[in-house]
Every structure is written in C-alpha cells, then in structure tokens.
Amino acid sequence: MAKYQRLMDDVQQQIEAGIWPPGTKLPSLRQQVAQQGLSLMTVLHAYELLESQGWIVSRPQSGYYVAPRALAVKPLSVAISEKVDINDFVFDVLQATRDPSIVPFGSAFPDPALFPQRQLMRSLANVSHQLTASDALHNLPPGNATLRQLLAQRYARQGIMLSPDEIVITSGALEALNLSLQSLTEPGDYVVIEQPSFYGALQAIERLKLKALAIPSDPTHGIDLVQLEETLQRWPVKACWLMTTLQNPLGVTLTPERKQQLVELLAQHQVPMIEDDVYSELWNGTTPPLPAKAWDRQGNVLHCGSFSKSLVAGFRVGWVAAGKHAQRIQRLQLMSTLSTSAPMQLALADFLATRRYDVHLKRLRQILAKRQQMARQSLLKVLPARSTVTEASGGYFLWVTLPETINTIVLYQQALAAGISIAPGQLFATGDQFNHCFRLNTAWPWDTRAEAAMETLGRIMAEMAQS
C-alpha cells in the first residue's frame, strides 16, 4: 500500500472511532510530516483525496477539519484501482480464438458468415472505380461527409437531433472510445466504469495511466445508480465509460427510466459519459432501445457506435457523436491514426444509401436470437448445481456464474486443451471477484460440433465441482 493510502486509512479509522469528531481541526500538514515521517507532498495528497471523498474539508488560512457529516459516510462496494493491468491476459485469450480448430465460445466477434459479404464487396467495387487522388483528403477527420450525414439521419429517426459536424468517423468503435477517453482525461484522473466491464475499457485505462472506479452492475438492473451517485460525491471523477444497451459481458439493457436518471445524475455533477453502444442494433423484441444519448440536453454524452458487430468487422469503421468535443477528438485522431480508410468509408456510405442495411439487420437479429436461445438451453443441461445463466434481450453473449469453488481461469485452460475457448471472468474486472464466472459467445452456428463442445465443457465443470 502506498504511503498516502496508509495515512488516509489511519485518518478515516480515527474519524470513525470518534477520535476526531465532526468539525474538529485535524493535525496540520507540517505536524503530520513530523509525526509520520512523510513528505509534505504525500500528506497533502492524502488530505486532498480525503477531502474529495467527503471525509474532511479545508478552510483557507486555517487548515483541515473533519467534515460535518463525516460519520454518516458509509463504505461503498466500489472497486478502486490505482493501477489496472489486463493487457497480457486479454491478448492470450483473444489469440486462442484465432485458431479455426478451436470452438470459439470465447470469441468477441459474431460469425462473419452472418454478414452480407457479397453486397458489401459490390459496394466496395463500385466506389473503387470512382476513387480519385483527392478522396484521401476529403475523408480525413471528421470523415466522409456523406457517411456522417447518413448517420445523422439514422439518429434523427430515433428522435435524436445531431448535426453531421458533431460526428467523427473512426477506425472502429474502439478508436472512438479511446479517443473520447483521451480527450476528457489526464494521467492520474479517476474514471468510472462498470463491474464487470468490457476489457477494452480496462485496457484503455491502463494505457492512459488512469484510475478506475468500478461500480457494481447486475444482469437485471445494470449499473447501481445509488453507488454511482455516492461515488460522484466522493471522488473527482473526470469521465464515465458505460454501456447502457446490451452491456458486455452481462447483456443487460437499462430501462428508459434508468437511462434518463443516469444522464441527469451525470449532468448534475458535470461528468461526461462515454456511451459504448456497439451492440445497439442487435436488440431482440418489438421496440428498439434508445441510447442514453437520447436524454442528453447538455452535450454531456459522447455516443460511440460501430458497424463491426452488426455489418462487417473487417472494414473497421466506427464513429463518435461527440458534440462540443468533436474538434479535440479530430485533432487527437490526426496525431494518431490520421484517418479511417477512405475506400471503407465510401463503401459503407454506398451500402447505407439503400434499404439493404435494415433488411440485413432484421435477419441478423432473428438468427442471433435463435442461436442464443439454443446455446442457453444446451448450457443449462450441463451446468453444475448452483450455477446461473443470464437471459439477455439481444446480442450474442451469455454470462455464466458458477459455484465459487470453480475458478474459470483453470476452466479456461482445461477447456482450451480440449479445443474449446471461453472468456473467463478475470477479463472483465479489476480484481478477482468474477473468477467463478465466464462469458460465452452464442453467435456461431449451433451444430453438432458446438453441442459436442458444450458436453465436453460440462464434463470439465462437473469434474472441477467434485474436486
């Protein structure tokens, strides 16, 4: 534990024990330096964090005092991670899914055979014949004008009024998400994520040297808004990275009421939200879910989307509806990837200009829903006692919770040796609280190969449960 954290813990325990009642002046910075043998900067950092968490207050020219309501402060089940380290494990798991001999239950991607490859290639061929030397310049950030206009029209059909100038085309959603996070933070800042969370968020936090505040989320209601509000009151949060529709890995979609509450809560604390909405087109039902962006009245939500999960993964085209942040994101993009592929942008604009995309989406949703249900039924037959499986309203993931005696990292290793991949729970957390969980991809054909793999996976789980 860092020295400033030890001092923070000591002061908190002393306040809770009543040694320093509310309103009492605390030892000065210099007194703590002398008593604890710490540097002035270490003590100052500890006091500033205690103040940001609501334990103490500073008074100019006077010092630090115990906050009037400090005794009412209750502990949160929020995971605070000063350092996130996930990259190596993510790389190992994703590499395993590239082997065609492996059953890809651990894959992050849908079956590419579900995409309209022939029609997309036709669009790509159409625009290739028309490409000019100036097209590379015309498709620099913020991206192809026609594609941004078509996206703005799709937003308008949902009742969300956006100018094409607010949209930046990116190399997939991950670049949109990373650039958005980079535009809002500096190293050392606090960022709110969900727990469990998409590992891409954990990787971005690790790369940018940020600190994660992980708010509990559950498969029924999604993120805990009470915990989120108390976290916003205690820490100087600079941004939130959240999924409000078909959250990865839980598959939960927030109700419209909870989405509105979330947006209003963040607006109240003036904390921007990066909305990761890459699965929004894969809903299952009669009514498409609106993004949280639909309730944004202050330009506080940076809405990130992609065609990689719903149309074509290989084109690597995404976007962010960034509003007032669009200019900064464009500058960051120019300094990193420069721009998204011009031919891919043009091909997607050509494809979206027809009704083929919506026809494709209708068929895609039907197939994914059928495969997900078949996989869930098969999984329920082989799970050990006291296990649970989520029932998502779309997408292509199931979140499986096993008895806590089963470590899914060991399960992953044994399954991989048998030619089966899964995504163990450790991928989606800052700690080890989901080591008895795993995510299962249901987007691939449910055939005899998949059935046999599920039976093998069930046998491995049964053996682990018995031992």
CORVENQUI-V663246 format. One record per helix or strand of 2 or more residues. SS is the DSSP state (~ for helix, > for strand). FROM is the first residue (numbers start at 1). TO is the last residue. If there is no record, write none. Layout:
# CORVENQUI-V663246
ss->SS from->FROM to->TO
ss->SS from->FROM to->TO
This chain:
# CORVENQUI-V663246
ss->~ from->3 to->16
ss->~ from->29 to->36
ss->~ from->40 to->52
ss->> from->56 to->59
ss->> from->63 to->66
ss->~ from->70 to->72
ss->> from->79 to->81
ss->~ from->87 to->96
ss->~ from->112 to->114
ss->~ from->117 to->128
ss->~ from->135 to->138
ss->~ from->145 to->157
ss->~ from->164 to->166
ss->> from->167 to->170
ss->~ from->172 to->184
ss->> from->190 to->195
ss->~ from->199 to->207
ss->> from->211 to->218
ss->> from->222 to->223
ss->~ from->225 to->234
ss->> from->237 to->242
ss->~ from->256 to->268
ss->> from->272 to->276
ss->~ from->280 to->282
ss->~ from->292 to->295
ss->> from->301 to->306
ss->> from->318 to->321
ss->~ from->323 to->335
ss->~ from->342 to->352
ss->~ from->356 to->382
ss->> from->388 to->389
ss->> from->397 to->401
ss->~ from->408 to->417
ss->> from->423 to->424
ss->~ from->425 to->428
ss->> from->437 to->441
ss->~ from->448 to->466
